[in-house]
Amino acid sequence: MHTQPLLDTHCHLDASEFAADRDAVYQRARAAGVMIEVIPAVTRANWVDVEAVCRRYPDCLPAWGMHPLYIDIHQEAHLTDLRAQIEAWRPVAIGEIGLDLFVPNLDYATQEHFFVEQLKIARDFDLPVLLHCRRANDQILKQLRRLKISKGIAHAFSGSRQQADAYLKLGFKLGFGGAFTWTRASNLRTLAKDLPLDAIVLETDSPDMPPAWIGAPGKPGRNEPAEVVRIAECLAELRGDSVEQVIRLTTANARTVLNLEHQSSV
């Protein structure tokens, strides 16, 4: 049994999938040693849900932002609202923000506009960013360099080693969760094995991105933050490292990139 506390850097505990048993999900995470969960928002309307979860569970920390999948919902005024929200409750990061070139028919120019404007807000407030970067790493890296953004997490990273190194050079960490636990994810498993451990932070993306032991191919089950423990164990086994070392270093990485060095729970 591990003795180190863990940190889930990406968990949508506010999601409707947890409506029936959210308290129990939170308690299971605590019992498993997950002492902090970062809860990223996805739309302006969703901020109130994230705020409610973070008020109810003191070890849940908010990230405010607007997700690229919801560009049909975002409005220009929401960018002004985002600045006001940060002033009202300073988050650990701006997120979940980014670009998505996987889902068809998402207008790229609109995605890029909201992404760039949120990067500017993160820069103005000196906050890290939580990046949604599905099949868009090169485009995202271009904007990070242009705007001189130097801190954050590439959530659910699945790019190339060259792209991984580009993020690391900028000062980012790479989020690894349930996806690499599937044996068919050969490229991702190679990255998880070969990257320096100081590049990696752990995440669940609950209720999404379930690990291999939840559900079955094509029939995924509901992920939850307590699973970050087994994700750490899987990473340790893959790398040939001790579980204690993986937990200690990935937690330290998360604390550093999210400015949580003095957070009492971890």
Sequence and secondary structure as in RCSB ss.txt:
>XXXX:A:sequence
MHTQPLLDTHCHLDASEFAADRDAVYQRARAAGVMIEVIPAVTRANWVDVEAVCRRYPDCLPAWGMHPLYIDIHQ
EAHLTDLRAQIEAWRPVAIGEIGLDLFVPNLDYATQEHFFVEQLKIARDFDLPVLLHCRRANDQILKQLRRLKIS
KGIAHAFSGSRQQADAYLKLGFKLGFGGAFTWTRASNLRTLAKDLPLDAIVLETDSPDMPPAWIGAPGKPGRNEP
AEVVRIAECLAELRGDSVEQVIRLTTANARTVLNLEHQSSV
>XXXX:A:secstr
   S EEES B TTSGGGTTTHHHHHHHHHHHTEEEEEEE  STTTHHHHHHHHHHSTTEEEEE   GGGTTT  
HHHHHHHHHHHHHS  SEEEEEEEESSSTT  HHHHHHHHHHHHHHHHHHT  EEEEEET HHHHHHHHHHHT  
 EEEET  S HHHHHHHHHHTEEEEE GGGGSTT HHHHHHHHHS GGGEEE   BTSS  TTSEETTEE    G
GGHHHHHHHHHHHHT  HHHHHHHHHHHHHHHTT TT TT 
